[in-house]
């Protein structure tokens, strides 16, 4: 999954749940800068923190073979 897909999904989930970036950072236990960088598609982010944020919405990251 590319960074842009992850950022798009996260931003959609956040807005769907009526959360600001500050709310998301506080509720998921990560920093505000991390949330901002993640939503902007930063190429180097800690996957454990990405998983922590998605866990708030009941999602999990799993390895999946790319479909060509």
ZATORKE-737571 format. One record per atom (N, C-alpha, C): residue number from 1; residue in one letter; atom name; x, y, z. Coordinates in steps of 0.001 Angstrom, whole numbers, plus 500000, padded with zeros to 6 digits. Last residue first. Example, Ala and Ser with C-alpha at 12.3 -4.5 7.8 and 13.67 -1.06 7.14 Angstrom:
REM residues 2
<pt seq="2" type="S" atom="N" east="512850" north="497750" up="507080"/>
<pt seq="2" type="S" atom="CA" east="513670" north="498940" up="507140"/>
<pt seq="2" type="S" atom="C" east="512900" north="500030" up="507870"/>
<pt seq="1" type="A" atom="N" east="513190" north="494310" up="507800"/>
<pt seq="1" type="A" atom="CA" east="512300" north="495500" up="507800"/>
<pt seq="1" type="A" atom="C" east="513200" north="496700" up="507800"/>
END
This chain:
REM residues 68
<pt seq="68" type="X" atom="N" east="498953" north="493182" up="490137"/>
<pt seq="68" type="X" atom="CA" east="499505" north="493902" up="488977"/>
<pt seq="68" type="X" atom="C" east="498515" north="493970" up="487866"/>
<pt seq="67" type="X" atom="N" east="498695" north="493522" up="493529"/>
<pt seq="67" type="X" atom="CA" east="498001" north="493046" up="492339"/>
<pt seq="67" type="X" atom="C" east="498500" north="493865" up="491171"/>
<pt seq="66" type="X" atom="N" east="500948" north="492647" up="496082"/>
<pt seq="66" type="X" atom="CA" east="500434" north="493626" up="495136"/>
<pt seq="66" type="X" atom="C" east="499769" north="492948" up="493967"/>
<pt seq="65" type="X" atom="N" east="500103" north="490923" up="499028"/>
<pt seq="65" type="X" atom="CA" east="500792" north="490908" up="497745"/>
<pt seq="65" type="X" atom="C" east="500131" north="491908" up="496807"/>
<pt seq="64" type="X" atom="N" east="500233" north="492419" up="502172"/>
<pt seq="64" type="X" atom="CA" east="499407" north="491898" up="501090"/>
<pt seq="64" type="X" atom="C" east="500191" north="491976" up="499800"/>
<pt seq="63" type="X" atom="N" east="500320" north="492675" up="505651"/>
<pt seq="63" type="X" atom="CA" east="501053" north="492549" up="504396"/>
<pt seq="63" type="X" atom="C" east="500153" north="491894" up="503350"/>
<pt seq="62" type="X" atom="N" east="498096" north="494950" up="507292"/>
<pt seq="62" type="X" atom="CA" east="498526" north="493577" up="507025"/>
<pt seq="62" type="X" atom="C" east="499315" north="493546" up="505721"/>
<pt seq="61" type="X" atom="N" east="496924" north="496960" up="509829"/>
<pt seq="61" type="X" atom="CA" east="497785" north="496896" up="508651"/>
<pt seq="61" type="X" atom="C" east="498251" north="495464" up="508483"/>
<pt seq="60" type="X" atom="N" east="493506" north="497378" up="510769"/>
<pt seq="60" type="X" atom="CA" east="494853" north="496871" up="511020"/>
<pt seq="60" type="X" atom="C" east="495618" north="496832" up="509708"/>
<pt seq="59" type="X" atom="N" east="490915" north="499351" up="512305"/>
<pt seq="59" type="X" atom="CA" east="491637" north="498856" up="511137"/>
<pt seq="59" type="X" atom="C" east="492980" north="498282" up="511578"/>
<pt seq="58" type="X" atom="N" east="489522" north="500722" up="514241"/>
<pt seq="58" type="X" atom="CA" east="489231" north="499301" up="514065"/>
<pt seq="58" type="X" atom="C" east="489883" north="498701" up="512828"/>
<pt seq="57" type="X" atom="N" east="490345" north="503254" up="514696"/>
<pt seq="57" type="X" atom="CA" east="489180" north="503104" up="513833"/>
<pt seq="57" type="X" atom="C" east="488808" north="501639" up="513576"/>
<pt seq="56" type="X" atom="N" east="492608" north="502850" up="516216"/>
<pt seq="56" type="X" atom="CA" east="491537" north="503683" up="516776"/>
<pt seq="56" type="X" atom="C" east="490240" north="503509" up="515992"/>
<pt seq="55" type="X" atom="N" east="494309" north="501625" up="514456"/>
<pt seq="55" type="X" atom="CA" east="493630" north="500801" up="515455"/>
<pt seq="55" type="X" atom="C" east="492467" north="501560" up="516099"/>
<pt seq="54" type="X" atom="N" east="495534" north="503683" up="513101"/>
<pt seq="54" type="X" atom="CA" east="494463" north="502955" up="512432"/>
<pt seq="54" type="X" atom="C" east="493670" north="502074" up="513393"/>
<pt seq="53" type="X" atom="N" east="497442" north="504412" up="515065"/>
<pt seq="53" type="X" atom="CA" east="496422" north="505369" up="514630"/>
<pt seq="53" type="X" atom="C" east="495248" north="504632" up="513997"/>
<pt seq="52" type="X" atom="N" east="498975" north="502064" up="515222"/>
<pt seq="52" type="X" atom="CA" east="498341" north="502601" up="516429"/>
<pt seq="52" type="X" atom="C" east="497211" north="503563" up="516058"/>
<pt seq="51" type="X" atom="N" east="500023" north="501886" up="512658"/>
<pt seq="51" type="X" atom="CA" east="499102" north="500850" up="513125"/>
<pt seq="51" type="X" atom="C" east="498318" north="501337" up="514344"/>
<pt seq="50" type="X" atom="N" east="501708" north="504094" up="512800"/>
<pt seq="50" type="X" atom="CA" east="500644" north="504068" up="511792"/>
<pt seq="50" type="X" atom="C" east="499580" north="503065" up="512232"/>
<pt seq="49" type="X" atom="N" east="503449" north="503217" up="514774"/>
<pt seq="49" type="X" atom="CA" east="502579" north="504356" up="515061"/>
<pt seq="49" type="X" atom="C" east="501434" north="504444" up="514055"/>
<pt seq="48" type="X" atom="N" east="504688" north="501153" up="513432"/>
<pt seq="48" type="X" atom="CA" east="503981" north="500845" up="514676"/>
<pt seq="48" type="X" atom="C" east="503036" north="501987" up="515048"/>
<pt seq="47" type="X" atom="N" east="505913" north="502459" up="511300"/>
<pt seq="47" type="X" atom="CA" east="504744" north="501624" up="511030"/>
<pt seq="47" type="X" atom="C" east="503995" north="501257" up="512299"/>
<pt seq="46" type="X" atom="N" east="506963" north="505719" up="511158"/>
<pt seq="46" type="X" atom="CA" east="507051" north="504481" up="511934"/>
<pt seq="46" type="X" atom="C" east="505767" north="503684" up="511762"/>
<pt seq="45" type="X" atom="N" east="507690" north="506952" up="507885"/>
<pt seq="45" type="X" atom="CA" east="506963" north="507032" up="509152"/>
<pt seq="45" type="X" atom="C" east="507095" north="505697" up="509862"/>
<pt seq="44" type="X" atom="N" east="508679" north="508315" up="505111"/>
<pt seq="44" type="X" atom="CA" east="509304" north="507603" up="506221"/>
<pt seq="44" type="X" atom="C" east="508550" north="507874" up="507515"/>
<pt seq="43" type="X" atom="N" east="507110" north="509776" up="503341"/>
<pt seq="43" type="X" atom="CA" east="507572" north="508446" up="502948"/>
<pt seq="43" type="X" atom="C" east="508166" north="507643" up="504103"/>
<pt seq="42" type="X" atom="N" east="504134" north="511468" up="504065"/>
<pt seq="42" type="X" atom="CA" east="505576" north="511375" up="504289"/>
<pt seq="42" type="X" atom="C" east="506030" north="509936" up="504072"/>
<pt seq="41" type="X" atom="N" east="501474" north="512200" up="503552"/>
<pt seq="41" type="X" atom="CA" east="502105" north="511142" up="502775"/>
<pt seq="41" type="X" atom="C" east="503607" north="511044" up="502923"/>
<pt seq="40" type="X" atom="N" east="500065" north="513866" up="505107"/>
<pt seq="40" type="X" atom="CA" east="500719" north="514483" up="503951"/>
<pt seq="40" type="X" atom="C" east="501471" north="513452" up="503107"/>
<pt seq="39" type="X" atom="N" east="499290" north="512244" up="507170"/>
<pt seq="39" type="X" atom="CA" east="498257" north="512689" up="506236"/>
<pt seq="39" type="X" atom="C" east="498852" north="513348" up="504993"/>
<pt seq="38" type="X" atom="N" east="501803" north="512037" up="508427"/>
<pt seq="38" type="X" atom="CA" east="501146" north="510851" up="507887"/>
<pt seq="38" type="X" atom="C" east="500092" north="511242" up="506855"/>
<pt seq="37" type="X" atom="N" east="502250" north="514636" up="509289"/>
<pt seq="37" type="X" atom="CA" east="503158" north="514025" up="508315"/>
<pt seq="37" type="X" atom="C" east="502524" north="512809" up="507656"/>
<pt seq="36" type="X" atom="N" east="500105" north="514887" up="511126"/>
<pt seq="36" type="X" atom="CA" east="500232" north="515785" up="509972"/>
<pt seq="36" type="X" atom="C" east="501105" north="515169" up="508890"/>
<pt seq="35" type="X" atom="N" east="500743" north="512886" up="512974"/>
<pt seq="35" type="X" atom="CA" east="499469" north="512841" up="512244"/>
<pt seq="35" type="X" atom="C" east="499564" north="513703" up="510992"/>
<pt seq="34" type="X" atom="N" east="503212" north="513881" up="513908"/>
<pt seq="34" type="X" atom="CA" east="503139" north="512576" up="513256"/>
<pt seq="34" type="X" atom="C" east="501868" north="512472" up="512415"/>
<pt seq="33" type="X" atom="N" east="502452" north="516266" up="515115"/>
<pt seq="33" type="X" atom="CA" east="503326" north="516297" up="513934"/>
<pt seq="33" type="X" atom="C" east="503293" north="514977" up="513181"/>
<pt seq="32" type="X" atom="N" east="500989" north="515256" up="517286"/>
<pt seq="32" type="X" atom="CA" east="500314" north="516001" up="516228"/>
<pt seq="32" type="X" atom="C" east="501159" north="516053" up="514964"/>
<pt seq="31" type="X" atom="N" east="501880" north="511906" up="518361"/>
<pt seq="31" type="X" atom="CA" east="502036" north="513353" up="518305"/>
<pt seq="31" type="X" atom="C" east="501306" north="513982" up="517128"/>
<pt seq="30" type="X" atom="N" east="499526" north="509468" up="519624"/>
<pt seq="30" type="X" atom="CA" east="500709" north="509856" up="518858"/>
<pt seq="30" type="X" atom="C" east="500773" north="511381" up="518833"/>
<pt seq="29" type="X" atom="N" east="497154" north="508531" up="520743"/>
<pt seq="29" type="X" atom="CA" east="498384" north="508496" up="521536"/>
<pt seq="29" type="X" atom="C" east="499654" north="508763" up="520743"/>
<pt seq="28" type="X" atom="N" east="494660" north="508715" up="519715"/>
<pt seq="28" type="X" atom="CA" east="495450" north="507558" up="519300"/>
<pt seq="28" type="X" atom="C" east="496782" north="507466" up="520035"/>
<pt seq="27" type="X" atom="N" east="493652" north="511067" up="520836"/>
<pt seq="27" type="X" atom="CA" east="492927" north="509809" up="521044"/>
<pt seq="27" type="X" atom="C" east="493750" north="508580" up="520687"/>
<pt seq="26" type="X" atom="N" east="495556" north="513009" up="519974"/>
<pt seq="26" type="X" atom="CA" east="495311" north="512755" up="521397"/>
<pt seq="26" type="X" atom="C" east="494664" north="511392" up="521627"/>
<pt seq="25" type="X" atom="N" east="495375" north="512832" up="517162"/>
<pt seq="25" type="X" atom="CA" east="496653" north="512640" up="517847"/>
<pt seq="25" type="X" atom="C" east="496433" north="512281" up="519319"/>
<pt seq="24" type="X" atom="N" east="492660" north="513456" up="516784"/>
<pt seq="24" type="X" atom="CA" east="493193" north="512155" up="516375"/>
<pt seq="24" type="X" atom="C" east="494500" north="511854" up="517090"/>
<pt seq="23" type="X" atom="N" east="492554" north="516110" up="517712"/>
<pt seq="23" type="X" atom="CA" east="491746" north="515061" up="518339"/>
<pt seq="23" type="X" atom="C" east="492333" north="513684" up="518051"/>
<pt seq="22" type="X" atom="N" east="494270" north="517294" up="515814"/>
<pt seq="22" type="X" atom="CA" east="494608" north="517339" up="517246"/>
<pt seq="22" type="X" atom="C" east="493854" north="516245" up="517992"/>
<pt seq="21" type="X" atom="N" east="492840" north="516963" up="513488"/>
<pt seq="21" type="X" atom="CA" east="494138" north="516297" up="513614"/>
<pt seq="21" type="X" atom="C" east="494574" north="516258" up="515073"/>
<pt seq="20" type="X" atom="N" east="489426" north="516347" up="514487"/>
<pt seq="20" type="X" atom="CA" east="490486" north="517216" up="513977"/>
<pt seq="20" type="X" atom="C" east="491786" north="516422" up="514068"/>
<pt seq="19" type="X" atom="N" east="486761" north="514181" up="513557"/>
<pt seq="19" type="X" atom="CA" east="487926" north="514483" up="514380"/>
<pt seq="19" type="X" atom="C" east="488836" north="515488" up="513699"/>
<pt seq="18" type="X" atom="N" east="484517" north="512933" up="512423"/>
<pt seq="18" type="X" atom="CA" east="484422" north="514288" up="512949"/>
<pt seq="18" type="X" atom="C" east="485571" north="514693" up="513847"/>
<pt seq="17" type="X" atom="N" east="484701" north="510583" up="511123"/>
<pt seq="17" type="X" atom="CA" east="484431" north="510505" up="512561"/>
<pt seq="17" type="X" atom="C" east="484411" north="511881" up="513224"/>
<pt seq="16" type="X" atom="N" east="485363" north="511474" up="508602"/>
<pt seq="16" type="X" atom="CA" east="484120" north="510709" up="508773"/>
<pt seq="16" type="X" atom="C" east="483713" north="510647" up="510237"/>
<pt seq="15" type="X" atom="N" east="487918" north="512489" up="509084"/>
<pt seq="15" type="X" atom="CA" east="486818" north="513412" up="508796"/>
<pt seq="15" type="X" atom="C" east="485457" north="512742" up="508998"/>
<pt seq="14" type="X" atom="N" east="489299" north="510072" up="509533"/>
<pt seq="14" type="X" atom="CA" east="489312" north="511140" up="510534"/>
<pt seq="14" type="X" atom="C" east="488129" north="512083" up="510329"/>
<pt seq="13" type="X" atom="N" east="488878" north="508714" up="507130"/>
<pt seq="13" type="X" atom="CA" east="488369" north="508166" up="508391"/>
<pt seq="13" type="X" atom="C" east="488272" north="509246" up="509461"/>
<pt seq="12" type="X" atom="N" east="490243" north="510444" up="505353"/>
<pt seq="12" type="X" atom="CA" east="488807" north="510176" up="505192"/>
<pt seq="12" type="X" atom="C" east="488186" north="509658" up="506484"/>
<pt seq="11" type="X" atom="N" east="492857" north="510232" up="506334"/>
<pt seq="11" type="X" atom="CA" east="492185" north="511533" up="506325"/>
<pt seq="11" type="X" atom="C" east="490676" north="511365" up="506201"/>
<pt seq="10" type="X" atom="N" east="493335" north="507476" up="505893"/>
<pt seq="10" type="X" atom="CA" east="493352" north="508045" up="507243"/>
<pt seq="10" type="X" atom="C" east="492599" north="509369" up="507294"/>
<pt seq="9" type="X" atom="N" east="493176" north="507319" up="503098"/>
<pt seq="9" type="X" atom="CA" east="492268" north="506542" up="503936"/>
<pt seq="9" type="X" atom="C" east="492187" north="507153" up="505331"/>
<pt seq="8" type="X" atom="N" east="495297" north="509028" up="502360"/>
<pt seq="8" type="X" atom="CA" east="493920" north="509301" up="501928"/>
<pt seq="8" type="X" atom="C" east="492904" north="508577" up="502809"/>
<pt seq="7" type="X" atom="N" east="497539" north="507757" up="503485"/>
<pt seq="7" type="X" atom="CA" east="497153" north="509103" up="503906"/>
<pt seq="7" type="X" atom="C" east="495717" north="509425" up="503537"/>
<pt seq="6" type="X" atom="N" east="497481" north="505293" up="502083"/>
<pt seq="6" type="X" atom="CA" east="497361" north="505319" up="503549"/>
<pt seq="6" type="X" atom="C" east="496909" north="506696" up="504015"/>
<pt seq="5" type="X" atom="N" east="497916" north="506237" up="499504"/>
<pt seq="5" type="X" atom="CA" east="496687" north="505499" up="499819"/>
<pt seq="5" type="X" atom="C" east="496442" north="505530" up="501324"/>
<pt seq="4" type="X" atom="N" east="500443" north="507394" up="499746"/>
<pt seq="4" type="X" atom="CA" east="499306" north="508234" up="499366"/>
<pt seq="4" type="X" atom="C" east="497981" north="507551" up="499674"/>
<pt seq="3" type="X" atom="N" east="502086" north="505222" up="500340"/>
<pt seq="3" type="X" atom="CA" east="501866" north="506256" up="501361"/>
<pt seq="3" type="X" atom="C" east="500656" north="507118" up="501038"/>
<pt seq="2" type="X" atom="N" east="500657" north="502129" up="499108"/>
<pt seq="2" type="X" atom="CA" east="501504" north="503316" up="499014"/>
<pt seq="2" type="X" atom="C" east="501153" north="504319" up="500105"/>
<pt seq="1" type="X" atom="N" east="500858" north="498830" up="500000"/>
<pt seq="1" type="X" atom="CA" east="500000" north="500000" up="500000"/>
<pt seq="1" type="X" atom="C" east="500901" north="501228" up="500000"/>
END
